[in-house]
Amino acid sequence: MEEEKKLYPFKFCTLQDDYPWGSEEFKLADLGYRDSLVREGWLAGNSLAEVMDTYLDRVVGDNVYEYYGRQFPVCVRHLRVRGRMPLRVHPDDETAAQRYDFLGKEKVWYVLRAGADARLLVGFRRDTDAAEVYAKCMDNSIEEVMNVVAPHAGQCLLIPAGTPHAACGDVEILEIGESSPMDFCLCGWGEEVHPDEFDTALTLVDALDWIDYRKFQAKPADGKKGDAPGSERLVDLPQLRVDRIPLTTALEISREVGPFLLYSCVKGAAVIRIEPVAGGPKVDFPLKAGETMLVPSECTVFELGPTERDTLLLETTVVRNDADPYINPNAAPTLPDEE
């Protein structure tokens, strides 16, 4: 029976949205309004939500499933900015759950490329307050109090909940974040905001009581070693764990149990090699620059190797040892009532 087949590494069809400031490509999404389709293999054409509904903890691992249920917990987007994206902010998990029945949106921006005019607006350059921020968002002068970061390729920036942020100029970013639509639009810089980019119910006024108005202090990378040889742990949160792996030689990955693994290829190319049937022939799953691949929890033994020089990967997973008391993994999936 098909449900007894062993799961395999998935790549997904890219979903692209174009905006006046550039474009965003969903490399992996389980958001309802954006849901990735498996590209290849015997599950090709199935959405990530359908795969989660059928295979549950076999995809994400026991602990992740106990916490998130059928919701795949991570979203990966490629942002290509050629102008100035609207200023946005996201809530933490507690605020998002209590007010909107969604996950929050802790996120990481990893800079893939930056032109000479690129800049990131992240947090405030000084302490401010709701009154000043509201007034400056309304008259489009909010950049005057924003903290400006000059980006460079390879830079990793954690954007905590409550931190207003935007990208400007010529810059490409890989955004890895919680699987949530909770981006609130604060300011469109006097330009009309595309109606598909934000939920119109998520407004500046709604965000004023949970924005972080303190002077922004960038959190440096953890600096710890990652799990793979030679890797660096960039982010270690309950919601996200991100390692950077310079893949110079083939790695043998063997784990008895564990959560899913996402591999995003930043540079070069790689291959994931597994045995679909124990003792049978190995099958290669190639991964090129710009692609993201999901290795399900069920794939406990595989080989990860470079097929080009200077290959660089980002490995993302979620490590949770606490079950969410608000989620019943056995409940049928439901959507919020439409107004």
Helices and strands as residue ranges (DSSP letters): G 2-4, E 10-11, E 15-19, E 22-28, H 48-55, H 57-60, H 62-68, E 74-84, E 87-89, H 93-100, E 107-114, E 119-124, H 130-138, G 142-145, E 146-149, E 156-159, E 165-178, E 184-187, H 204-207, E 232-236, E 241-247, E 251-254, E 261-267, E 269-274, E 283-288, E 292-295, E 301-306, E 311-317
